[in-house]
Amino acid sequence: MKSVMNLNDLSFDLHRGRIGLLLSMPHMGSYIPAEVGQALVPRALDSEDADWHMDRLYDFALDLGASVLRPRLSRYVIDLNRPPDDTAMYPGASNTELCPTRFFTGEALYTPGQEPTPEDKLKRRQAYWEPYHRALEQELQRLGDLHGRVLLWDAHSIRSQLPWLFDGRLPDLNIGTADGQAAHPLIAQAVLNACATDPRYSHVLNGRFKGGYITRHYGRPESAIHAVQLELCQYLYMQEEPPFAYLPDQARQLRPMLERMMRVAYQALQELRP
């Protein structure tokens, strides 16, 4: 599944919806421009740490009327869920950077001496990170102007066991609201209640993954923008090892839970006082 290509078009797609709900999937891309790919170790060209198949898993969001923002680029090129100044999101833990230099397993992404320079990082930030975030900000503004309040759902997936990043095995559904700073507690509670309806799936609020830059930066309850990150274990819907295949039967069981979580979060948003 080689993903090196010349990228001459936009680095993201935006579908504008009709309700105050924006679904962001910042890590689902897998394309690697040739000038970046030639510096990477061969293993990296498969973009193994992508959030695979997220558009397929969440395609119900279009029927809900949500706006959907999705990138085409691999997170190995630029991590759209990291701050532009590259501050670590989780101090004291292993972190990947704005322009990552390691796999999630800890090994080096680049051949020795080919790591991105400060000039490379600035170029990628300007060419790829900034346009995505301008689109995100503008769509939140548009939806806010139309509806008065907005729910930003930041969708992610990850392998269930990655010792370099965390100990043991993750819960199935990892909900993040930046320790309550990014969304009203009633929204978080509604999502937790939805998770509790299906005992097949373990869940946690603000555990190892509390929300990345998108959740923390754009979640502004005081401005009627509430952000929730969901990091779900990949084995729930796909193979966690190559070829990272989508597993339709497992996904068919999971999708109603994801839709229920988004629906109740959006309903809770509507019930908040202006």
N, C-alpha and C positions, 0 to 999 in steps of 0.2 A: 504494500500500500504506500508506495513512494508518494510524497506530497510536496516535492520541490517543484516550483513553477515560477514563471515570471508573472508578477501581479501588476497589470496595467489598469485594472478597474478599481472600483471602490473596495475598501477592505472590510466592509460590513454591509448587512442588509437591514432595512428598517421597514416593518409593516405598521402602518398607523391604524390603530383600532378605534372603537367607538365608545369605550367606557374608560373610567379612570383607573386602569390597570396596565402596567408596563412590565413585561417579562423580558429580563436581560439574561443572556446566556454567554458570558464573556470568555469562556474557555472551551467552547465547542469547536473552534476552528482547528484546521490541521494543515493549511497551506503554508509552505516555507519558501520565500523568494530565493532564487538561485544564489544571490550574493551572500545570503545568510547560510544557506545549506552547504555551501562549499567549505565553510569553516567548522561545521559540526562533525562529530563522530558519526559514522554510518548508522549506528543504532538510532540516532535522534531523528532520522528522516521519516520514521514511522509515527512520530508525534504520540508516543505511547501514553503521555500524561494528559492527553486531551480529554475533555468531557464528552465522550463519544455518544452520538445518536440522540442528543438532547432535543433537537428539533422534532425528531420522530416521536420521542417520548411525550413531549409537551404539545403535540399538534392540536390538542383539544383547546388550547388557549385562543386560537383563532376563532373557533366557534363561540367562545365566551365573549368575544369582542375586544380582547386585549391587544394592545400594541406589543410587537415583538421585535427585539433588537438582537441581532446575532452577528458575530464576526466570522470572517473567513480565514484569518491568520492563526497559525499555531501560537500558543502561549510561549513557545520557545523563542519566537521572534520578539514579542512584547507581551507582558502580562497586564491585561487591561484592568485587573482587579488589585493592582498595587498603586500606591501613591506616586505622583510624578517625581517627588524628591527621593524615592526609593527607601523611605523609612521602613524598618521591619514592622510587620503587622502583629507579630507575636513575639515580643522580647523574651529572651531566655529559651526559645525553642528554635528548631531548624526552620529557616524561612527560605523561600525562593524570591528572587529579585524582580525588579521591573523588567530587566532583560536577563532572564534566568541563565545560570551557568551550571546548574546541576539537575539531573533527573530527580524524581521523587524518591528514588532509592539512594541518592547521595553521590552517585558517580558523576564525573565531569561530562558536560554536554559538548564541549568544544575540544578540538585537537589542541595540544599544548601550544601556547603562544598565539592562538587565534581568538581568544576571548574578546568580546566587544570593548572597544575603547570608549572613553567619555564622549568622544565625537560621534561614535556609532550609536550610543544610547540616546543622545540628543536628537539625532536624525530620526531614529525609530519613534521616539516619543512624539516628535512633531508630525511625522508622516502617518502614524497609525493610532497612537494612544489619544492624541488630542482630537482628531476627527470623531472617534467613537464617543468620547465624553461630551463633545459639543452636541452630537446627535442625542445622547442620553439626556443632557440638561434641557435641550430644546423641546424634546418630546414630553418630559415631565412638566415643563412650563405650559405647553399646549394643552395637555390633559388637565392641568390645574386650572387654567383659564376656563376650560369648558365645564368642568365638573366640581371645582372647588376643593377637591381633595383627591389624592392619588395614592395607590398602593404600588410600590416597586417590589417585584418578586425577582430575586437574583438566584438563578438556578445553576447548580453545580452537581458534579458527581466525582467520586474518587474511589480508588481501590480500598477495600475494607481493612487491609493490613499493610502498613508502610512504616517499618521501624525507624527509618530516618526522620520521619515527620511526627510520629506519635507512637505510644506504647500500646500493645495489645490490639484488639479489634474494635473498630468504631461501632457505635450504635447505627442502626439502619438509616434513620432519618435524623439529621443534625440541623436543628433550627437555630439561626443566629439573628439576634436583634441588637448586637453590640451592647450586651448587658442591659437592655431596656432603653438605650439611648436612641435607637433608630426607629422604633415603632411603639405605639401605645400598648400598655400591658394587656388591654382587652383583645387586641389583635393577636398577640402572642398566645394568650390563653385559648382563644378560639382555635388556633392551629394545633395546640396541644390537645384540646378536646377532640379534634378530628382524628389525630393520631391514635388516641386511646380507643377509638371505635374498632380498631383492627389489631388484635394482640399478636398477629404474625410479625408485626414490625416494631422493633424497639426504637425509642426516640429519646432525644435530649434537647433541652433548650440552653443555649449559650454554654456548651461544653467546650471541646477542643476547638471547634470552629464557631466563632461568635459573629462572623461577618467580616468580609474583607473591605477594601477601600470603598467599593461602590455602596455597600450597605451603610458603612460608617459616615461617608461623606454626604450621600444624597438623602439618607434617612433624617428628615427634619420635621418631627411631629409638630413643632411650634409653627411651622409653615404649611401644615396639612399634607406633608409628604411622609409616608410611613414605609420603611424598607424592611424586608424579611429576606434573609438568605437561607436557602435549603441546600445542604450538602448531603447527598444520598449515596449509599454504598452501591458501587457499580454491579455487584453480583446480583442485585435485585432485578436487573433487566438486561444484562449483557455479560459476555465473557470478560473477566478481568485480565486475561493474558491474550497474546496474539492468537488469532487475528482480530480480537475485540469485537466479536460478532454480536449483533442484536439478538436477544432471545425472546421471541414473540410471546410465548406462553407466560413467562415470568413478567414481561412488561404488561401484558394484558391484565394481570392481577394487580400490578402496582399502580397503573394509570388512574383507576377510580380514586385511590387514596390521594394522589397528587392533585387531582381535580377538586376533591372534597376540601383539601387544605387551602387551596387558592380561593375557592368559593366562600368558605367561612371567613377567611381573612378579609376578603372584599366586603362581605356582608357586615362584619364587625366595623370596618372602616365607615360604612354608611350610617352606622348607628352612633358613631361618635358625635358629640356636640361640635358644631362649627367653631 
